[in-house]
Amino acid sequence: MYWKHIIRTENKEWKDIITFRDYIRKHRDARGTYEQLKLKLAACHDRIVYTKLKGPFIQEILQKATKR
């Protein structure tokens, strides 16, 4: 199953997605941690639980990325 999203570019959710993506691209250690988390959670087989369990890590990265 493929998930497709339509999000307006001025939407906060879109800005968070781009902020997270850019941070992960620039920070190898965070990228590796995220990779390991996703591999660990892949066995879950429940999309809602998988997404919920990734949430704290994503929020942590967004806080780091937006801290100025």
C-alpha positions in Angstrom: 0.0 0.0 0.0 1.3 3.5 -0.9 0.3 6.5 1.1 -0.1 9.7 -0.8 -0.5 13.1 0.8 -1.6 16.5 -0.5 -0.4 19.3 1.7 -0.5 23.0 1.0 3.0 24.4 1.0 2.1 27.2 3.5 0.8 24.6 5.9 2.8 24.0 9.2 2.8 20.2 8.5 4.6 20.8 5.2 7.1 23.1 6.8 7.8 20.5 9.5 8.3 17.8 6.9 10.8 19.9 5.0 12.6 21.0 8.2 12.9 17.4 9.4 14.1 16.3 6.0 16.8 19.0 5.8 18.0 18.4 9.3 18.4 14.6 8.7 20.2 15.3 5.4 22.7 17.6 7.2 23.3 15.5 10.4 24.7 12.0 9.8 24.3 11.0 13.4 20.6 11.9 13.5 20.1 10.2 10.2 21.6 7.0 11.6 19.5 7.1 14.7 16.4 7.6 12.6 17.3 4.7 10.4 17.8 2.4 13.4 14.5 3.5 14.9 12.7 2.8 11.7 14.3 -0.6 11.3 13.3 -1.5 14.9 9.7 -0.3 14.4 9.3 -2.0 11.0 8.4 -5.2 12.8 5.4 -3.5 14.2 3.2 -4.0 11.1 0.7 -1.4 12.4 1.0 1.9 10.6 -0.7 3.9 13.4 1.5 2.5 16.1 4.6 2.8 13.9 3.9 6.5 13.3 3.1 7.2 17.0 6.3 5.6 18.1 8.4 7.7 15.7 6.7 10.9 16.9 9.0 11.7 19.9 12.1 11.4 17.8 10.7 13.6 15.0 9.6 16.2 17.6 13.1 16.2 19.1 14.6 16.8 15.7 12.2 19.6 14.9 13.0 21.3 18.2 16.8 21.1 17.4 16.2 22.3 13.9 14.2 25.3 14.8 16.3 26.3 17.8 18.1 29.5 16.8 
